[in-house]
Amino acid sequence: MMKASKISALLYACTLGLSALNAYDASVAKKLLESKTKRTLEIVSFSPLDSSNLFLLVIQDKLNGYKTLFISDEKQQNLVVASAFFSSDDTVSKRVSQELKAISTHNFNTQNSAKLNALFASIPKDYAITITGATPKKFYIVSDPMCSHCQEELAHIEEKLQTHTIVMIPVGLLGQDSLYKAADIARQIRSTKTPKEQIQILRKIYARTYAPTTANDEIYSKVIRVTNSIRDSKLIEGVPFIYEALD
């Protein structure tokens, strides 16, 4: 099985001649890539790169699920694999960086899906917080209540619930207050009955003004055990960590 790195190695720094490719239509590029890589590919997205004369094309290998980012010129005559990108336009640079980060996260999750599935299956069911969304598809979110990025992610939780069910796993990776807050979440979330109530509890405790309980009870001990299992897995190096469960 050819991995994503091998596809990138095959195509990196190579220009591929494209003809008769209309803007916003990557079907010709797809056929060309399939002929060069001998893989069955799927177009994930194809769009102009803001004010530049470039286009972004994301392709996914149907067999192994890996994604690759390509950059094309305005006339769709040249196509290169993007592993790094520099531009005098900060907006353009930011967009490409975000795309590369998203693809890197996706490929990491795909490569480690079996290990991640096993890790999340090991979390006690009475500890993981399942917030029912519009579909059974799951996003696992490992989150620390003292993490500013986690607080920002929580602000957009309703958007994810439109397409997924969320399984939130609070951890205390950032110190004592993180552990105490995660324990308070575990205590208080049990009395909730609806997704709205669950989110209200999370936002209340995630707030910087919230003063956590400092009890060292069984729930607090469970937070420590879960936090250690997440840390010891070596799979999650930062929070928020978001993983879309793969079939």
N, C-alpha and C positions, 0 to 999 in steps of 0.2 A: 504494500500500500504506500503510495507516495504521499508524504506529509506536506504540510503547508510550506515548510522551509525549503523543501526540494522544488516545489513549484516556483517559489520566489527566486531560488538559485538559478533555475532554468531561464527565468524571464528577466531577472534584474539587470538593469542597465542596457537592455536590448530594446531596440525600436522595432515596432511591428507595423508594416504598411497597412493602412486601412483605406478602403475606397468606398464611395457611395454610402457613407454612413451619415445619416441625417442627425441633426441635433436632437438630443433626448431619446435617441434610438440606438441602443447598444447591441442589437441583434447581430450585426455584422462582426462586431468586436468579439462577441461571445463565440461565434462560429470559428473565428480565427484562432482564439485562445484554445478552444477545444481541439482544433486540428494540430496545434503546436504541442499541447500538453497531453493529448490523448485521454483527457478527463471529461466527465460530464459535469458541466458548470451551470450555475444559475445566476442571473442578474439580480442583485439585491437592491442596488440603487445606481442612478446615472443622472448627474445634474451639473450645471455650470458652476464654476468656482467663483462666485461673487463677481467682482469687477475685473477679474483677470480674463485672459483668453483661453483658460484651461477648463477641463471638465474632470469631475471625479467619478470613477466607476468602481463599485464594490462588487466583486464576484465571489460566489460561494461554491466550494467543491461539494457536489451532492453526495459523494461517497463518504467522505470523512468529516464533512461539516465545517472545515476551515474556510476562513474568509481572507481575501487579499484585496488591497487597495491599489488601483491603477490611476495614473494621471494622463490625460490625453490633451493634445493641442486643439485649437479652435476648429481646424478643418478635419479633425478625426483621422489624421493620417499617421500619427505616431502615438505609441502607447508604452508607458514604462511602469514598472512596479515601484510603488512609493514605500520607502522604509524610513525616510526622513525628508523634511521639506522646509525650505527657508524662503522668506519673501519680505520685501520692504513694506508690504501691506500687513499690518498686525492682524487685521480681521481675517485675511486669507490664511495666514499662518495658524491662527487659533482654530479655524475651522478644520484644517487638515490635521492638526495635532489632536483635536477631539475625535476625529474619525479614526486616526491611527490608534488612539488609546482604546476606543470602543472595540476595534477589531482585535487588538491585543488581548483585551479582557475576554472577548468571545472565544478566541482561539485557546487561551489558557483554560477557560471553563470547559471547553470541548475536550481538550487533551486530558483534563483531570476529572471528567464528569463522574467516573466510577468512584474515585476516592471522595469527591465532594458529596455524592449521593450517600455514601457510607457514613461520612462524618455527620451529615444532617440527620440521617436515620438514627444515629446514636444519641442525639439530643433528647432528653426526657420529654414525652408528649405533654406533660403537665407544666413544662417550662416554656417551650416554644409557643409563641403567640400567633395563632392562625386567624387572619383577618380575611373573611370571605369576600371575594370580589366577583366580577361579572362572569368569570370563567374559572374552571378548575385548574388551569395552567398556573404554576407556582413560581413566584419570585421568593427566594430565600434572602433575607437581609440580615447580616450580622452588623449590629449597631451599638455604639457606646453613647450613653446619654450625656456624656461630658464632651463629646466630639462636635466641633462646630459644623463640620461637613455633614455629620449625621443629622444634626438639627436642621440643616438646609434640606437634606433629603426627605426628612419627615414632613416638611412643609408641602411636599408634592406627592404625598402618599395616595391621595384620592385619584390622581392621574393614573397611577399604576393599577389601582383597583378597577379601572375601567376595562382592563384587558387581562388581569391576573388576580389570583388569590395570593396574599402575602403571608409568608411565615417569618415573623420577626424574632430574632434571637438577641436579646440584650446581653451585653458583656461588660466587664469592668477592666478593660485593657489600659485605661489612662489614669489609674490611681484609685485611692480609697473612696473618694466621692462617687466615682463611676460604679464601684462595687455596691455601695449603699443605695445609689439610685436604681441600679438594675434590680436589687432585692426589693425595693419599694414597688417597682413595676410588677414584679412577680406576685407580690402580695395583693396589690390593688386590682390587677387585671382580672383576677378570678371572679370578682363580683359583677363584671360587665356581661351584657347579654347581646349587644349589637356591635357591628363594626364602628359605628359612630362613637359609642361609649368607649371602645378600646382605644380609638384614636385620641379621644379627649384625655384619657389617663396618660397616654404616651406624651402628648404635648404638655400636659401639666408638669410631669416629672422631668421632661427634657428641658424645660425652661430654666434659664440661668438663675432665676430668682428662687427656685425651689430648694428648700432645705431638706435633705434626706434624713430618714430615720437611721440611727446608728446601732441598731440591734444586731448582735451576732448570734442569730438563731439558725435553724435548719435551712431556711430559705436563703439566708446569706451564704451558708456553706455550699448550697447548690449552685449559686452564682459563681463562686470560686471554682467549683469543679467544672462547670461548663466553660468558663473563661479559660481555664488551664487546658481543657481538651481542644478548644479552638486554637490557642497559642501553640500547643504541642504538635498539632497536625502539620504545621509548616506550610499549609495551603493558603492561609489568610494572613497577609502581612500588614494590612491596613483596613480601616473602617471609614465609611460604610463599605461593606463587601456585599455585592449584589450578584446573585447567581440564579439564572433561569433554569429550572429543572429540565433536563433533557430526557426524552423518551428512550 
